[in-house]
Amino acid sequence: MTGIRDKVGQSGTRLPHVSRRQLLVGATAAGGLALAWTFWPRDYEPNLTAARGEHVFNAFLKIGEDGHIAMVVPQCEMGQGVTTLLPQIMADELGADWRTIAVETAPINPLYTNTLVVDEDSAVFTPRRLVPDFVSDVRGWARREWAVRHAVMLTANSSSVRMFEGPCRDAAAQARALLMMAAARRWDADWQQCDTEGGFVTFGKKKLRFGDVAAAAALLEPPAEPVYRASSGDPLYGKELTRLDLPSKVDGSANYAGDIRLPDMVFAAIRQGPLGATRLKSIDRKAGMTSPGLLHIVEHDRWFATVARNWWAANRALDHFAPVFETAGTPISSDRIDKVLAAALKADGYRIAKTGDVAEAMEGRTKVSAHYAVAPALHAPIETRTATAAPDRGRLRVWVATQAPAQCRDAIAAATGLSPSDVTLFPMMAGGSFDACLDHSVAVQAAIIALQIKRPVQLAWSRAEEIMRDIPRAPARAKMIATLNAAGGIDALVARIAVPPTNHEVRARLFDNTPADVAQRDAAGAPDAVAVEGLANAYDIRHFAVDHCPADIGLPTARWRGNADSYTAFFTECFIDEMAARAGSDALSYRMAMLGKSPLLARCLLTATSLAGWEGGLSGTAQGLACHSMRGSHIALVATARPSERGLQVEQFVAVVDAGRLVNPAIARQQVEGGLVFGLAAAVGATTDYEGGLATARKFGQLGLPHLAQIPEILIEFVDSDRDPGGLGEIGVPAVAPAIANAMFAATGHRIRRLPLSAQPL
């Protein structure tokens, strides 16, 4: 055992400084206790490529002699605006001209490890086989060290700004110092008396363009600690700058994985069998080989692919081959899923969290309970899974959208027998993801096909394949049990949640390349704290407990925008509303009485109800209220909804959000609006039934997604704050379904306890 100074930080939110060329990775533990891992590398250097006249300053910045500034973004751009937000932070600290900013995707490197996600979802990312249980701080240290070692560059948990604001600002500050040093040498001045503004180094009335001193600056050594820029009279931070990715997306020049074109490239389509332990049984080879345009076929244990000169010919050929699959075990079906969840809810569970003593508090008291259920939720991005792969003299190049590039590369290597160093991965923008791009099946499949046919190939899943093979967010059931005090307030609350241990499955698939059916089977029965997070986390309830009842539903499950909060908020906020009605209390005042320890959320509630003209949730008002806190952000939502001739009609959302400092208010608004619409889609649809191991839906139109005419008026207000930024990508999702359900109760007097929202009682 030896003590090692921690350079990562216990929270994982930022590094003290990023040096120009390397990052020292160390660790701490309680009382200086640390675990020494033999031959553990400590120094990592940037592996960026510089063009002619371009100079690498550190892992996040390159500056060209022509004045352009290439900012390196280690997160997947999937619509959340990260390729604008992180450059905006760096440009502000650097004193750059926004018009000179370019963006590059970071290569795989431990320097870009997202230790924040690793810490927040410790149940997923703790390498249990390597870490002892006896000291929790040692486990946390080892978890982060393991993540750095494996270059866990995850894009997840609304973490991009929360994780990388500090390192990006540090990188820009050190590059700025180098530019000032180089300029000061020309002027024979003290570099600390210089400044930067608009892409120039300044000293009194003297000024030099960044490009003029870039070459000399790149050869200097930066100060040991970043020297931050004084506040600017015209800061870029906080401005509604136009997104850097927007022009190319508008004019169609943006490249996605499906836009890659290579010499001699061909196109592939794929057919996969039912979810579960499925194997390819047979194909009609005689009929299939007559398909027009067919070039190659590739048979795999778990799938069958056809290759042609265009995708349409390849996809049509699949029908001619008519592949037949066989699945071991009981086929997955919606009826079986419901029965397993119901049985799990009645069985013993694992106590994940507790406050006070619920058993004693409920002893001999009248208990009030309610049951809730949510169906599986599909990711349903606009872009179907697509990857392009090209053999290259014993190596392989792959273009794919991924939220975990190192793990994607390793999965390709493991499947093809190549060394990870022989796989070059080009991470692409995603046309929507919602965590679907944590699955690397399409990249692995494209790689196998390319190596077998020995030419570049682009594989794209059909829409039907995308829906049928999507690994959904888990379905869940809940039983909320409470005892009330004399005033009708909640004295004790037990939340029992029956849901699969999704995050153990995700870990096995992501880091061990375990097939989905095997990962699902191996995880069955395990407790999973992440699968039940977000339950009543803001309310001050004297006696409170959360039980996870693991359910072996047979259906593999995955992470999804909002994760567990997307259903636990539904359980909590609907139940709180029911208890308020039972007590004859206004839903607002009932919540406020329990938010004494959550002043930021309480402020959001008061502001939202004021803006929405809250009428107390009285019968006929058609207004519903919900609030939630997650990832350092808080939201209160008032929904107006009622039944109509066309079904459920949501008329208005009024949301108030406290997300700390806003790097770009326009992008913040886009993210919350997108989350609200995504939450609406999940409240009314975004699901499918299962029969014989297959999703019954095949097209977007069968998913019950809302149409444009069903999108309500949306009013969003942000609370001014100087807190560190909170997450914005998910905060709009969890409150939507309960707010609508509560509004429907106000409009009809009928409680809806099932998602998608349905009049069918449990």
Secondary structure as UniProt FT lines:
FT   STRAND          23..24
FT   HELIX           30..32
FT   TURN            38..39
FT   STRAND          43..44
FT   TURN            52..53
FT   STRAND          54..58
FT   TURN            59..60
FT   STRAND          61..64
FT   TURN            65..66
FT   STRAND          69..73
FT   HELIX           82..94
FT   HELIX           98..100
FT   STRAND          101..105
FT   HELIX           110..112
FT   HELIX           115..120
FT   HELIX           122..125
FT   TURN            128..130
FT   HELIX           136..149
FT   TURN            150..151
FT   TURN            157..158
FT   HELIX           160..187
FT   HELIX           191..193
FT   STRAND          195..197
FT   TURN            198..199
FT   STRAND          200..203
FT   TURN            204..205
FT   STRAND          206..209
FT   HELIX           210..217
FT   TURN            218..219
FT   TURN            237..238
FT   TURN            244..245
FT   HELIX           246..251
FT   HELIX           257..259
FT   TURN            263..264
FT   STRAND          266..272
FT   STRAND          277..282
FT   HELIX           285..288
FT   TURN            289..290
FT   TURN            292..293
FT   STRAND          294..299
FT   STRAND          303..308
FT   HELIX           311..321
FT   STRAND          324..328
FT   HELIX           334..346
FT   STRAND          350..355
FT   HELIX           358..362
FT   TURN            363..364
FT   STRAND          368..374
FT   STRAND          386..392
FT   TURN            393..394
FT   STRAND          395..400
FT   HELIX           405..416
FT   HELIX           420..422
FT   STRAND          423..427
FT   TURN            434..435
FT   HELIX           436..438
FT   HELIX           441..453
FT   STRAND          457..460
FT   HELIX           463..469
FT   STRAND          476..484
FT   TURN            486..487
FT   STRAND          490..499
FT   HELIX           502..512
FT   HELIX           516..523
FT   TURN            524..525
FT   HELIX           529..532
FT   TURN            533..538
FT   STRAND          543..550
FT   TURN            561..564
FT   HELIX           565..582
FT   TURN            583..584
FT   HELIX           587..592
FT   TURN            593..594
FT   TURN            596..597
FT   HELIX           599..612
FT   TURN            616..617
FT   TURN            619..620
FT   STRAND          623..630
FT   TURN            631..632
FT   STRAND          633..644
FT   TURN            645..646
FT   STRAND          647..658
FT   HELIX           665..684
FT   STRAND          690..691
FT   TURN            692..693
FT   STRAND          694..695
FT   HELIX           700..702
FT   TURN            703..704
FT   HELIX           708..710
FT   STRAND          713..718
FT   TURN            731..732
FT   TURN            734..735
FT   HELIX           736..748
FT   STRAND          754..755
FT   TURN            756..757
//
